[in-house]
Amino acid sequence: MTNGPARRVFLCHASDVRNLGGLDYVDAAESAVSMVGDAVIEMAYFGAAPQTPAAVCERKVAEADVFVVIAGFVYGSEVPGRAGLSYTEYEYDCASAHPAMSRLALLVADPDGRTEPAQHRFRARLADELTIAEVQSPEEVQAQLVHALHGLERGESRSNAPRVIAIGSEKIQVGDRNVMVNEG
């Protein structure tokens, strides 16, 4: 557990990563968030509200300190009135509108090419905009996310200061740049 106030971590995903080959990648992410002493914000816990689901998503994303997208193979449910836009990508767009919010992306490995075309495009967008971590199991989700969250200083996720975010064993993000490091 990290010292300092708990951060609010928004976990964004389509339904497929709740049961992908019998494995739950979201439970692993929730466990990682709890392990570092942070709090989970996740659509499953929203409850009833007098606003549209899109409005609730936008508000909940804005409340977060850290945004994590877990991208599986399915693009997800479409936002009503926004043709061709899934809730997952909509939530990512909402997080991107907050430049000081730390955004992390975990992409489930797809060695069999099962990814839907729209999701393939979204995954490519994530890889273009963020230093991503590819994961092959819920255990890797947990390890990568714990590592990444520990790399974020408490309070830094909402500051305008340049940040260093460790994502994988050889990749880090410095400000807006992806940097490869040599482990020695």
WOPE-V657618 format. One line per field, one symbol per residue. psi: psi as a letter, one per 40 degrees, with the letter a starting at -180 (. if undefined). Layout:
BEGIN
psi: ???
END
This chain:
BEGIN
psi: hiiiihihhhhhiiddedghfeihdddddddddddeeiihhhddedaiieiiddddddddddeidhhhhhhbehdiiihheghehiddddddddddegdehhhihhhhigeefehidddddddddddddihihhieidddddddddddddehihedeeieiiihhhdadehihhbeihhhihh.
END
